[in-house]
Amino acid sequence: MTTRNLHGQVVQELGQMIVGGKLKPGEGLPREEVLAEQMKVSRTALREAMKVLVTKGLIESRQRTGARVRDAMYWNQLDADVLAWRCAQMPTESFVEKLVEMRELIEPAAAAAAARRRTPKQLEDLKAAYEAMAASEDLDAWAEADLAFHESLLRATNNELMVSLFSVIETALGTFFLLSARNSENFKLALPHHEKVYEAVKKRQPEVARQAMLRMVAESRDNISGRGRRTRKS
């Protein structure tokens, strides 16, 4: 393997250990030569990996004390790898609630902006994603189409910052949609909410789109917590 591939492997292994809690905040890592031997990589590959982990905020490296794991408050939480590592673990209730809060802040505003600014082509993309959701026959197909719907919505804002944001939070949203659909009695129960968002964007009704998205996010939260299923059975 090349040094680049090896250092990527070390980044993944150490990153998952830190985010997964196997390496605790404040815990020191073994000396460079010891860690390189344990991980069966060169010291050059290890140094490159450590630089990456420093930029992600997971570790700090000082000349006298060596490398230590940083507290989670210092992690770059929107880094694609950090999000992926967190989502690879079974997401905690606290983490899921933070994802819900992030969606509440971003997606209703995005839906309203899309209703104001979408182009005919962007509306076609949104419709195609909605139709793929309606046609999906299993949970994986649904989650893929659901993610495409939300990506199309963000692109329809014609706000490059919103579009860039999707690439950052894509992993987290994908995990969220899977959890929500998996905990629902029928993974297609959210389809009417998506239709309402689509129709509001089509008719250029920003406030209707905003409210429809808020209700969609609220139902997703209930599905993940189990409240939605209990409510429908009661």
C-alpha positions in Angstrom: 0.0 0.0 0.0 1.1 3.6 -0.6 2.0 5.9 2.2 -1.2 7.9 1.4 -3.4 4.8 1.6 -1.7 3.8 4.9 -2.2 7.2 6.4 -5.8 7.2 5.4 -6.2 3.8 7.0 -4.7 5.2 10.2 -7.0 8.2 10.1 -10.0 6.0 9.9 -8.9 3.6 12.6 -7.9 6.2 15.1 -10.8 8.5 14.2 -13.4 5.7 14.8 -11.7 4.8 18.2 -11.9 8.4 19.3 -15.4 9.2 18.2 -16.6 5.8 19.4 -15.2 6.4 22.9 -12.5 3.8 22.9 -10.0 6.6 23.3 -11.2 9.0 25.9 -10.7 12.8 26.0 -7.5 13.7 27.7 -6.1 10.3 27.1 -2.5 10.3 25.7 -1.6 8.3 22.7 1.5 6.0 22.7 4.8 7.4 21.6 5.2 7.7 17.8 7.5 4.7 17.4 5.3 2.6 19.6 2.0 3.6 17.9 3.5 3.1 14.4 4.6 -0.4 15.4 1.2 -1.2 16.9 -0.6 -0.1 13.7 2.0 -1.7 11.4 2.7 1.5 9.5 5.7 3.7 8.9 6.3 6.7 11.1 5.9 8.9 8.0 2.4 7.5 7.4 1.6 7.9 11.1 2.7 11.5 11.1 0.6 12.4 8.1 -2.4 10.7 9.7 -1.9 12.7 13.0 -1.8 15.9 11.0 -5.2 15.1 9.6 -6.6 14.2 13.0 -5.3 17.5 14.4 -7.1 19.5 11.6 -10.3 17.6 12.5 -9.9 18.7 16.1 -9.8 15.2 17.5 -6.3 15.3 18.9 -3.7 17.9 19.9 0.0 17.3 19.7 2.6 19.0 21.9 6.3 18.6 21.8 6.8 17.6 25.5 3.5 15.8 26.3 2.9 14.1 22.9 -0.5 13.6 21.3 -3.7 13.6 23.4 -7.4 13.1 22.6 -9.4 16.4 22.7 -12.8 16.9 24.2 -15.7 16.5 21.8 -16.5 20.3 22.1 -13.3 20.9 20.0 -14.0 18.4 17.3 -14.9 19.7 13.8 -18.4 18.3 14.1 -19.4 19.1 10.5 -16.3 17.4 9.1 -17.6 14.6 6.7 -15.4 11.9 8.4 -16.4 13.0 11.9 -20.1 12.9 11.0 -19.7 9.5 9.3 -17.9 8.1 12.4 -20.6 9.4 14.7 -23.4 8.0 12.5 -21.6 4.6 12.1 -22.1 4.2 15.8 -25.8 3.8 16.8 -26.6 7.5 17.1 -27.4 8.6 20.7 -30.7 10.3 21.6 -28.7 13.5 22.2 -27.0 13.4 18.8 -30.3 12.7 17.1 -32.0 15.6 18.8 -29.1 17.9 17.6 -29.7 16.6 14.1 -33.4 17.5 14.4 -32.5 20.9 15.7 -30.1 21.5 12.8 -32.9 20.4 10.3 -35.4 22.7 12.0 -33.0 25.6 11.5 -32.0 24.9 7.9 -34.6 23.0 6.0 -37.8 25.1 6.5 -35.9 28.2 5.4 -34.5 26.2 2.4 -38.0 25.1 1.4 -39.2 28.7 1.5 -36.2 29.9 -0.5 -36.7 27.1 -3.1 -40.4 28.2 -3.5 -39.2 31.7 -4.3 -36.2 30.9 -6.5 -36.4 27.5 -8.1 -36.0 27.1 -11.8 -38.1 24.8 -14.0 -35.2 22.3 -14.2 -34.8 22.3 -10.5 -38.5 21.7 -10.0 -38.2 18.7 -12.4 -35.4 17.3 -10.3 -37.5 17.7 -7.1 -40.4 16.0 -8.8 -38.2 13.1 -10.0 -36.9 12.6 -6.5 -40.5 12.7 -5.1 -41.7 10.1 -7.7 -38.7 7.9 -6.8 -39.8 8.0 -3.2 -43.4 7.1 -4.2 -42.1 4.2 -6.4 -39.6 2.8 -3.8 -40.3 -0.8 -2.8 -37.8 -1.1 0.1 -36.2 1.0 2.8 -32.9 1.5 1.1 -34.5 2.8 -2.1 -36.7 5.1 -0.1 -33.8 6.5 1.9 -31.8 7.1 -1.3 -34.7 8.9 -2.9 -35.5 10.8 0.2 -31.9 12.1 0.3 -32.1 13.1 -3.3 -35.3 15.0 -2.6 -33.7 17.1 0.1 -30.6 17.6 -2.0 -32.7 18.9 -4.9 -34.6 21.2 -2.5 -31.3 22.7 -1.2 -30.1 23.2 -4.8 -33.4 24.9 -5.7 -32.6 27.6 -3.2 -29.9 28.8 -5.7 -27.8 29.7 -2.6 -24.4 28.2 -3.0 -23.8 28.2 0.7 -26.9 26.0 1.2 -25.8 23.7 -1.6 -22.3 23.4 -0.1 -23.9 22.6 3.2 -25.6 19.5 1.8 -22.2 17.9 1.0 -21.2 18.4 4.6 -24.3 17.0 6.3 -25.2 14.4 3.7 -24.1 11.4 5.8 -25.9 12.7 8.9 -29.1 13.3 6.9 -28.9 9.8 5.3 -28.6 8.2 8.7 -31.5 10.3 10.0 -33.8 9.4 7.2 -33.1 5.7 7.6 -33.7 5.8 11.4 -37.0 7.7 10.9 -38.3 5.4 8.2 -37.2 2.3 10.0 -39.1 3.3 13.2 -42.3 4.2 11.3 -45.1 1.7 10.8 -44.8 2.2 7.1 -41.7 3.9 5.7 -43.9 5.8 3.1 -46.0 7.5 5.8 -43.9 10.7 5.2 -44.7 10.8 1.5 -47.7 13.3 1.9 -45.4 15.8 3.7 -42.9 15.6 0.8 -45.8 16.1 -1.7 -46.9 19.2 0.2 -43.4 20.6 0.1 -43.1 19.8 -3.6 -46.5 21.4 -4.4 -45.7 24.5 -2.4 -42.4 24.9 -4.3 -44.2 24.3 -7.6 -46.8 27.0 -6.8 -44.2 29.4 -5.4 -45.7 29.5 -1.9 -42.8 30.1 0.4 -44.7 30.1 3.7 -46.7 27.0 2.8 -43.4 25.3 1.9 -41.8 26.4 5.2 -44.7 25.0 7.3 -44.9 21.8 5.4 -41.2 21.2 6.0 -41.5 22.0 9.7 -44.3 19.4 10.0 -42.1 16.9 8.1 -39.2 17.4 10.5 -41.5 17.1 13.5 -42.9 13.8 12.3 -39.4 12.5 11.7 -38.5 13.3 15.3 -41.6 11.5 16.6 -40.8 8.4 14.4 -37.2 8.2 15.8 -38.4 8.6 19.4 -41.2 6.2 18.9 -43.9 8.7 19.7 -45.3 8.7 16.2 -45.9 5.0 16.3 -47.5 5.1 19.8 -49.8 8.1 18.7 -51.1 6.2 15.6 -51.8 3.1 17.7 -53.6 5.0 20.4 
